[in-house]
């Protein structure tokens, strides 16, 4: 099932106990090649989160808040969609 701002799919664990994330799933999550992921586990649930590769920070420039680090390689259209549906 694919949503405007997310994706849900079913995965299987292979004989070596590995899970492969499809290209579409990685793209929906904003995961790029070589990206580090943070994994945590709860009963019946595994959570993967993109770990930031950047050491930047938010800084005030006049009236604006800007990011001082490296900008992720997320395609612009995907970044706009993610920002539109961002929740804290």
C-alpha positions in Angstrom: 0.0 0.0 0.0 1.4 3.4 -0.9 0.4 6.7 0.5 1.3 10.2 -0.6 3.8 10.6 2.2 4.6 7.0 3.2 4.6 3.3 2.3 3.6 0.1 4.0 4.7 -3.3 2.8 5.2 -6.9 4.1 8.8 -8.3 4.3 10.0 -11.8 5.0 13.0 -12.9 6.9 15.2 -15.2 4.8 17.0 -18.4 5.9 20.0 -16.3 7.1 17.6 -14.2 9.2 18.1 -11.1 7.0 15.5 -8.6 5.9 15.9 -6.8 2.6 14.4 -3.4 2.2 13.2 -2.8 -1.4 14.3 0.3 -3.4 10.8 1.7 -3.2 10.7 1.3 0.6 14.2 2.9 1.0 13.2 5.8 -1.3 9.9 6.4 0.7 12.0 6.5 3.9 14.6 8.8 2.4 17.4 6.2 2.9 20.3 6.6 0.5 23.1 4.1 -0.3 25.6 3.9 2.5 23.3 5.6 5.0 23.6 4.5 8.6 20.4 3.3 10.3 19.6 3.2 14.1 17.7 0.0 15.0 15.6 -0.5 18.1 13.3 -3.3 19.2 10.1 -3.4 21.2 8.0 -6.6 21.7 6.8 -7.5 18.2 8.3 -4.5 16.5 11.6 -3.4 15.0 12.1 0.3 14.3 14.7 1.5 11.8 15.5 5.2 11.9 17.8 7.1 9.6 20.9 8.2 11.5 22.2 11.6 10.5 25.6 11.6 8.8 25.8 15.3 9.2 27.4 17.3 12.1 25.5 20.5 11.2 23.2 22.4 13.4 20.4 24.9 13.1 21.6 28.5 13.3 19.7 31.8 13.2 20.5 34.0 10.2 18.5 37.2 10.5 14.9 36.1 10.8 15.6 32.6 9.3 16.8 29.4 10.9 19.2 27.6 8.5 21.0 24.3 8.6 24.8 24.7 8.7 25.7 21.1 7.8 25.7 19.0 4.6 22.3 18.8 2.9 21.1 15.2 2.4 21.0 13.8 -1.1 17.2 13.4 -1.1 15.6 14.4 -4.4 13.9 17.9 -4.0 10.4 16.6 -4.7 10.7 13.9 -2.1 12.1 16.4 0.5 9.2 18.8 -0.2 6.6 15.9 0.4 8.4 14.8 3.6 8.4 18.4 4.9 4.7 18.8 4.1 3.8 15.7 6.2 6.4 16.1 8.9 5.1 15.5 12.5 6.9 15.9 15.8 
